[in-house]
Amino acid sequence: MSQTLNMEKYARLILETGVNLQLKQGLIINAPIEAAPFVRLLVKKAYDLGAKNVHIEWNDGELTYLKMKHAPMHVLETFPKWKADGLLEMVRDGYSLLTIYGPDPDLLNGIDAERITAVNKASAQALTTYRDYVMNDRVTWSVVGYPTKAWAKKVFPDLSVVEAQEKLWDQIFSITRVDQDDPLQAWQQHNQLLEKAREYLNKKQYCKLIYKAEGTDLIIELPDGHIWHGGSGRSENGIPFNANIPTEEVFTMPHKYGVHGTVRSTKPLSYGGNIIDDFSLTFKEGKVVNFTAGKGEEALKHLLETDQGGAKRLGEVALVPHQSPISQSGLIFYNTLFDENASCHLALGKAYPNTIKNGSAMTEEEMDQFGVNNSLIHEDFMIGSAHMDIDGVTSDGETEPIFRKGNWAIDFNNLK
């Protein structure tokens, strides 16, 4: 099948299954300028679907690098109010949000981690209300992959840029089911399987999860009323959408004070243009009390120090089978959107409020009381492998297998 046809199918999947754009709705697209030809295709299709307006927020890696290297610190520590206000105005008007994601994993190598943290913190503070619209599903939103030159070369270093991009396109089309005859139907079936998994876990209401693997011995308590999500979700207005394409996970929130033990990463984390790899986190009463990293330790240190404690606690626990299509590709993507859907993962920082009953209506004090973590960040990192076992502990103390050797110990297709 030609790449042109697959791109057409990919664009349709993104707009109709990803953000699920509605008639007379607006759309914000965040995209690398390198993806301009694909963005134009998306914009055309969006207007064909009846969009009232498509607003583009371009980004350029080289310009980002130059600013990070040369701008004075006080500039990096600020975020334009006019920009934050503009984005907030659009989501308040019901705009969907689409992020086309393909950053250079090594973009900011050599840049002081303190400068990177300053930029991330400033944008997180300025966009807090805007981000709440996304994390509370008040709008439909989706994050999708695009094979930029730098990302493609990172994944396939032995190929030419052209060959690497073509190879990465092929992987994206396969992993997102675009190469199938009817990708939308394939995603409907995939979402149904993830729905079975989340419904099973929601009925079980495990009070804690126990993780065992090489370098990992971890207990994660789950708050009362926690809710598992996975596959398609629904916006505040009841519109179904897929927040990530691809996605293979079901996820919920941990209790912010109920994480104990040590966990070791199994894939590199691309954070702020730097790679953090071979790292370990030790938790006591929910908080990181010790950490090590084989690579990027300074970046990890600054990540954990982003705010006054929330960045050192977990906001998400996600289950992904090792036999997922992304894992079975055998590739390390150096891209969280893809790597997190190849592996069980956790997230440092803010919890999604909709992963606990009435979470979206809670005050900060109530969130703390119920164990809901709040932070300026939400950073996923991968911990799963073919050797990981996970048990669930029920409210009456029974221990049941959930994962064995990296895969589900439950056959959701044959549940009665």
N, C-alpha and C positions, 0 to 999 in steps of 0.2 A: 504494500500500500504506500502511496506517495506521501512524502513529508507534508506537502501542501494540504492534502486531504486530511491528514491526521491533525494538522494545526486547526483546520476548520472544525473538526470534531472536538478538539480540546477546548477551543473558544466557546463552543456551544455548551460543553459540559460545565465549564467555569461559570457561565452566565445563568444557566438554567438549573444546575444542580448545586453549584457552589454558592453564589450569592442569591440565586433564584430571583433575579431581577423582575420587578413587577411593572405593569403598565403605568406610565406617568411618574415613575420613581426616579430619583437622582442616583448617581453612582460616582464614588470617589475611587480612583485607581492610583495606588502608589507603585511606581515602576522605575527600574533602571533605564536610563536613556538609551542604552544599548538594545533594549527590547522594543524600541519605537515601532518597527514594522508589525510586530505582534499586537502591540497596544492599539494601533490603528485598526487592525482586524477586529479586536474586541469592541472598540468604540463603534464601528460600523454595525456590528451585530447588536450592540446594546440599543442603538437608535432604532434598528429594525424591530427590536422587541418592544419599543414604545417608551424608552427612557426619555425623561424630560431634559436631562442635562448630564454630561459626563465630564467630571473635573479631574485633571491629571496632576499628580504631585510627582515630578521627576526627581531622580537622584542620580548622581554620577560619582563613581568611586574615586577617580583621580582628583576631582574637586574636593571631595570629602577629605582625602589624604592631605592635600595642600592646606586646607583650613586647619586640620588637626595638628599639622606640623608647625604652622607659622602664626596662627591667630593668637593674640594675647589671651591669657587665662580668663580674664574677666568676660571676654566675649564667649568663650566656651561654656562659661558658667551661667549663661543666659539663653533664653529661648524667646523668639519674637512673639509678643502678645497678640499682634494682629493675625499671626498665622494660627495660633491656638484658637483664637476667637472665630476665625473663619471656618476651621474644621468643625468646631463645636456647633456653629450655626447650621452647617450642612447636615450633621447627624441628627440634630434636633428637628430638622425638616424631613427626616426619614430616609436620608441617603444611605444606600448600601456601601460597604467598604471592601475593596478588593486590593490585596497586596500581592504583587508579582515579585517573587523572592528568589534571588540568585546571587547573593553577595560573594565577593572575593574573600575566602577564608583567611587569607594572609594580608589583607589590605593594610592593616595598621601595625604590622610587624615593625618594631623599633620605635613606635610612638609610646611615650610615657603612659603607663596604665592610669596614672592619676588624671591625665588629660581626657582619656577615653571615659573614665568614670564621671568626670565633670559634665561632659556632654550628655551622657545617658541620664544622669540625675536631673539635669536641667529640663530635658525634654519630658521626662517622666512626671516631674512636678507640674510643668505647664500644661500637660495633656491629661491630668488626672481625671477630670470630668469627662473629657472625650473618651478616654480609655474605659471609664465606667459604662458608657453606652455599649461598648463592644463586649466587655467581660460579663455584663448582665444580659447580653443578647437583646438589647433594646432595638438593635438594628441587625439586619442580616450581614454577614461578613465572611470572607474566605481568604485563605493564604494558599498560593499555588506556586509551582516552580517554573523557572525559566533558565535555560543553560547559557549563562553569560560565559564569555571567553575564559576569564580567570577561574571561574568555578569549574568549568569543563576540564581545563588543563590540570587543576588540582586532583580531580577524580581520575583522569587518564593522562598522567604526565608523559607517557612514552609516545603519545600520538601528536600529530600536528594540531593546531588550533581548530582547523576546519573539521578534521576527523574526530577530534574530541567532542566538539559541539554536536556533530551528527550522532555520535555514539550516545551522548547524554540525552539527546532528544529521544532516541530509540528507547532508552531506559525509562524516561518519563512517560512516554506513550504506553509502555508495557505496564509499568507500576500503577498508573492511573486508569488502566483498563480502556484507554482510548483506542488501542489497536484491535479491540473487539468489534464485532459487527454493530452492536448497539450499546455504546458506553453508558447511556443514561439508564437503560434497563439493567446493565451489569451493576451499576452503582445502586440501583434500587434493591437488587438481591443482596449486595454486600451490606447495605445499611440494615436490611432485615436480619442478617446474621448477627451484626453488632448489637441490634436491639434485643435479640434473645439473650446475649451475654449480659447486657446491662440489667435486663429485667430479672434474670436469675440472681445477680449480685444484690439488687435492690430488695428482693424478697428475703435473701439470707441476712442482710444487715449485720455482717460480721463486725465484731467489736474491735478486732485487731487483725493485722496481717503479719506473718512471720516470713522473712526472706533469708534464704541460705544459698550461698554460692562461694566460690573462691574469693576471699577478701571481703565478703559480705556476710554479716550476721546482724540482722536488723529487725526490730519490732516497730511497727507503725500502728498506733491506735487510731480508730476512726470515730468521729464524733457522732453522737446520737442524731438521727435524722439525716445522715449523709445520703447523697443521691449520686448514683453512677450515671454517667452520660457516655455516649459513643455513637459514631456514625452521624446521621443527620440530627439536628436539633430544631427547635422552633424559636422564632423571635417573639418578642413581647406581643406582637400583633398576630401571632399564630402562623407565620410564614415559615415553612420548612427550608433548611439550608444546610450545607456542609461547610463547617468552618475551616477544615483542612482538606486539600486534595493533593496528595493522598492522605488517607487515615486508616489505621488498623487498630486503634486503641479504644479501650473503655477506661474512663477515668473518674476520680472523685477527689475529695480533699482529705488530707490527714488531720488529726487533731494537732494544733500548733504546739501543744505542750506534751504530746504523747509519742515522740519519736526517740528511740533509744538504740544505741549500738553503732556499728560501722558499716558503711557502704562504699564499694569501689566502682569507679566508672569502667565501662567496657567499650566505649567509643569516644573519639575526640569530641570536645565541645568547642564549636566556633562561636566565640563571644567577642563582639565589638572589634572585629577585624584581627583577632588573635586566636590561636589554638591553645586550648587547655586540655592536657591529655594525661592519662595514667594517674588520676587523682583519687583521693580517698577522703571521706568526710566522716567524722565521729560526732554523734549526737548524744546529748544528755538533756533529758526533760524537754526535748523538741528543738534544742538550740545546738548549732555547730560549735563544739568546744575545741576541736583540733582538725587540722587538714594538712594534706601533703599533695604535691603534684610533681610528676616527672617532667612536665613541660607547662609553662605558663603559670607558675605558682604566684607570681606577683599580680597577674591579671585576676586570678582566683581570689587572692586576698582583697583586692579592691572591689570585686563583685560582692563579696560577703560583707563589705563595709559600706555598701551603697547607702544604707539608712540606719536608723537606730535600733536594729535588731531583727526587723522583719525579713531582711535578706539572708539571715542566718537560719531561718526556719523554712519548713516546707509548706507549699501551697497546693501541690498536686501529687497524686499517686496514680500512675497509669499502667495498665496491663496490656502487653502486646506479645503475641506468640512469636517464637523464634522462626517459625515456618512461614511468616508473612512474606509476601512477594519481594519486599525491599530487602529483608534479611537474606532471602534465598538468592538474590542477585550476587551475593558475595562481595559487594562493594561497600567501601566506606565513603559516604557522600560529603562529609565535612559541611553538612547543611542540616540544621536541626529539624526542619520540616520533614526531611526524608529519614534521617538517622533515628529520630524519636519514634518513627513508625516501623522501625526494624527491631525495636528493642523495648522491653519494659523500661520505664523511666520515671523519674521524679522531677519536681520543679521547685527550685528555691524561690521564695517570695510570695507574692499575692495569690490567694486562692480565688477561684471563680465562685462568686456568691451563689450561683444557681446550683452548686454542688452540695448545698444543705437546705433543708426545708426553711422557707421564708428568708433565705439569705439575702436576697436583693432588697429586703425591707429593713434589714437590721442596722442599728446604729453601730458606731465603732466600738462602743462599750459592750453591746450585745454580741458583736462578732468575737470579741476577745473572750467573753464568757462562754461562748459555745465552741471555742477553739478554732475560729476562722482566722487564718493569717492575713495580715495586711502589709503591703510593702510597695516600694516604688518599682520593683522589678518582678518579672515572672520569667525565670530562666530554666528551661528543661535540660536535663542531662541524663545520659543513657547508662543503665545498670544491668540490663538483661543479657543473657547468654544461653547457650544450649545446655548449660549446667545448673541453671537456676531452678530451685524449688521454692514454691510459695504456698503457705498454709493459711487458711482462714480460721479464726477462733470465734465460735458462736457465743451469744449472750449467756448460754448455760454452760460454757466452758468446753464444749466439744471442739476438737481440731479436725479440720477437713482439708484434703488436698485441693488446691486451685490450679497450680502449675507443677508439672514434673518435667525435668530436663528441658526447661525453657518453653514448654507448650502447655496448652490447656489440658487439665486432667478431667475436663467435663466435655461431653459430647452434646453440644447445644442443639444439634439437628435431631437428636433422638430423645430429648427430654419429654417426659409425660406431663 
